[in-house]
């Protein structure tokens, strides 16, 4: 008998303090967080940087989700990226011996917590305010950035889930 699973985050009702128009963003980020923690439970360290069939590593996906949330939410605030953020971007996916799964997950959880805080503080009346992305200031708006952050997070969460399932299957053939 399988344990009862909770309904998906969006089916559990509104997230307290999150404006109604931004509930889907908060729901997606929290759903991704739950799924990532669940699939990575018990992942042996040697598998963290493996790239089955040339796919991106599990570590890359966690780093990228963490970084993209930081970058897109920075743009949503109307700010430019810092040198530290650009350095983090340049390191995404580069294998580093000192990086552990626990540390990656702590950074992810912290970034999602900061994102939810920012969502709670976002005025729905300012969702259509123009924002620029990158050095070229590609035009978008606050809503577009927050929606893309949620969508891109879920895209990489799906890729991470497949990568981990493949890695686990090949490390324990049965």
C-alpha positions as CSV (number, residue, x, y, z in Angstrom):
1,X,0.0,0.0,0.0
2,X,1.4,3.4,-1.0
3,X,1.3,6.3,1.5
4,X,-1.3,9.0,0.9
5,X,0.1,11.9,-1.0
6,X,-0.8,15.4,-0.3
7,X,-2.7,17.3,-3.0
8,X,-0.5,19.6,-5.2
9,X,0.3,22.9,-3.6
10,X,-2.2,24.8,-5.7
11,X,-5.0,22.4,-4.6
12,X,-4.3,23.3,-0.9
13,X,-5.7,26.8,-1.2
14,X,-4.2,30.2,-1.2
15,X,-0.8,31.0,0.3
16,X,-1.2,33.4,3.1
17,X,-0.3,37.0,2.3
18,X,0.2,36.4,-1.4
19,X,-1.9,38.7,-3.7
20,X,-4.5,36.7,-5.6
21,X,-3.0,37.4,-9.1
22,X,0.4,36.0,-7.9
23,X,-0.9,32.9,-6.2
24,X,0.0,30.7,-9.3
25,X,3.6,31.9,-9.0
26,X,3.9,31.1,-5.3
27,X,2.1,27.7,-5.9
28,X,4.5,26.7,-8.7
29,X,7.6,27.6,-6.7
30,X,6.5,25.7,-3.6
31,X,5.5,22.7,-5.7
32,X,8.9,22.7,-7.3
33,X,10.5,22.8,-3.9
34,X,8.6,19.8,-2.7
35,X,9.2,17.8,-5.8
36,X,12.9,18.6,-5.8
37,X,13.4,17.5,-2.2
38,X,11.4,14.3,-2.8
39,X,13.2,13.1,-5.8
40,X,16.7,14.0,-4.5
41,X,16.2,12.1,-1.2
42,X,18.9,9.5,-1.0
43,X,20.8,10.6,-4.1
44,X,24.4,9.4,-3.7
45,X,27.0,12.2,-4.0
46,X,28.7,10.6,-7.0
47,X,25.5,11.0,-9.0
48,X,25.2,14.8,-8.3
49,X,27.3,15.9,-11.2
50,X,26.7,13.0,-13.6
51,X,25.3,13.9,-17.0
52,X,23.4,10.9,-18.4
53,X,23.2,10.9,-22.2
54,X,24.8,14.4,-22.1
55,X,21.9,15.9,-20.2
56,X,22.6,18.6,-17.6
57,X,23.6,17.4,-14.2
58,X,21.3,17.4,-11.1
59,X,23.6,19.9,-9.5
60,X,23.2,22.2,-12.5
61,X,19.4,22.2,-12.3
62,X,19.4,23.1,-8.6
63,X,22.0,25.8,-9.2
64,X,20.2,27.2,-12.2
65,X,16.8,27.3,-10.5
66,X,18.3,29.0,-7.5
67,X,20.1,31.5,-9.7
68,X,17.3,32.2,-12.1
69,X,15.0,33.0,-9.2
70,X,17.5,35.4,-7.8
71,X,18.1,37.1,-11.2
72,X,14.5,37.3,-12.4
73,X,13.3,38.6,-9.0
74,X,16.1,41.2,-9.1
75,X,14.9,42.4,-12.4
76,X,11.3,42.4,-11.1
77,X,12.4,44.9,-8.4
78,X,13.8,47.1,-11.1
79,X,17.4,46.4,-10.2
80,X,20.4,45.4,-12.2
81,X,22.4,42.2,-11.5
82,X,25.4,42.5,-9.2
83,X,28.9,41.2,-9.9
84,X,28.2,38.4,-7.4
85,X,25.1,37.4,-9.3
86,X,27.0,37.3,-12.6
87,X,29.8,35.3,-11.0
88,X,27.2,32.8,-9.7
89,X,25.8,32.5,-13.2
90,X,29.2,31.8,-14.7
91,X,29.7,28.9,-12.2
92,X,26.3,27.2,-12.8
93,X,27.0,23.6,-13.8
94,X,30.7,23.7,-13.3
95,X,31.6,20.7,-11.2
96,X,33.1,21.6,-7.8
97,X,34.2,19.0,-5.3
98,X,33.1,21.1,-2.3
99,X,29.5,21.3,-3.4
100,X,27.2,19.0,-1.5
101,X,23.5,18.2,-2.1
102,X,22.5,19.6,1.3
103,X,24.2,22.9,0.6
104,X,22.5,23.2,-2.8
105,X,19.1,22.5,-1.3
106,X,19.7,25.0,1.5
107,X,20.5,27.7,-1.1
108,X,17.4,26.7,-3.1
109,X,15.1,26.8,0.0
110,X,16.5,30.2,1.0
111,X,16.0,31.6,-2.5
112,X,12.4,30.3,-2.7
113,X,11.7,31.8,0.8
114,X,13.0,35.2,-0.4
115,X,11.0,34.9,-3.6
116,X,7.8,34.2,-1.7
117,X,8.5,37.2,0.6
118,X,9.0,39.4,-2.4
119,X,5.7,38.1,-4.0
120,X,3.9,39.0,-0.8
121,X,5.3,42.5,-0.9
122,X,4.5,43.0,-4.6
123,X,1.7,45.4,-5.3
124,X,-0.8,44.0,-7.8
125,X,-1.3,47.5,-9.2
126,X,2.3,47.5,-10.3
127,X,2.4,44.1,-12.2
128,X,2.3,45.8,-15.6
129,X,5.2,48.2,-14.8
130,X,7.9,48.0,-17.4
131,X,11.2,46.3,-16.4
132,X,14.3,45.7,-18.5
133,X,16.3,42.5,-18.6
134,X,20.0,42.4,-18.9
135,X,22.4,44.9,-20.4
136,X,20.2,45.4,-23.4
137,X,17.2,46.1,-21.1
138,X,14.9,43.8,-23.1
139,X,11.5,45.1,-22.2
140,X,9.0,43.1,-20.1
141,X,7.0,43.8,-17.0
142,X,6.9,42.7,-13.4
143,X,4.2,40.1,-14.1
144,X,6.1,38.7,-17.1
145,X,9.2,38.3,-14.9
146,X,7.4,36.6,-12.1
147,X,5.4,34.3,-14.4
148,X,8.6,33.3,-16.3
149,X,10.4,32.6,-13.0
150,X,7.7,30.1,-12.1
151,X,7.5,28.6,-15.6
152,X,11.3,28.3,-15.9
153,X,11.6,26.8,-12.4
154,X,9.0,24.1,-13.3
155,X,10.7,23.4,-16.6
156,X,14.0,22.7,-14.9
157,X,12.2,20.8,-12.1
158,X,10.8,18.4,-14.7
159,X,14.2,18.0,-16.3
160,X,15.8,17.4,-12.9
161,X,13.2,14.7,-12.1
162,X,13.9,12.8,-15.3
163,X,17.7,13.1,-14.8
164,X,17.5,11.8,-11.2
165,X,15.2,8.9,-12.1
166,X,17.5,7.9,-14.9
167,X,20.6,8.1,-12.7
168,X,19.0,6.1,-9.9
169,X,17.8,3.4,-12.4
170,X,21.3,3.0,-13.9
171,X,23.0,3.0,-10.5
172,X,20.6,0.2,-9.2
173,X,19.7,-1.8,-12.3
174,X,16.9,-4.2,-11.5
